[in-house]
Amino acid sequence: MERLIREAGVKRFTFHCLRHHGASTLDNAGVPIGVTQKLLGHEQRQTTELYLHSISGSERAAMEIFEEIRSKSHINPHIKDETHPEQVS
């Protein structure tokens, strides 16, 4: 992971930051907290609530970097657009 971060030239982040990112993205998209709780494997809803509210400034910055990179990813052109079935991946 450290090598990939260095090669990408981004600020250091961990898989835990990505986990927070996924959880907050689901929360921001209106996914019920019970679904997010299940995906995260939390037994208690309160754990998920604390998890979602505990995102620090550095984690938010890392998530923003991740989103920026993802939006520029070379993978995006390979994702099949269901509105254009003739498109080949």
Long-range contacts (C-beta under 8 A, 24 or more apart in sequence): 8-69, 10-62, 10-65, 10-69, 11-58, 11-61, 11-62, 11-65, 12-62, 13-59, 13-62, 13-65, 13-66, 17-59, 17-62, 17-63, 17-66, 18-66, 20-51, 20-54, 20-55, 20-59, 20-63, 21-59, 21-62, 21-63, 21-66, 21-67, 23-48, 23-51, 23-52, 24-52, 24-55, 24-63, 27-52
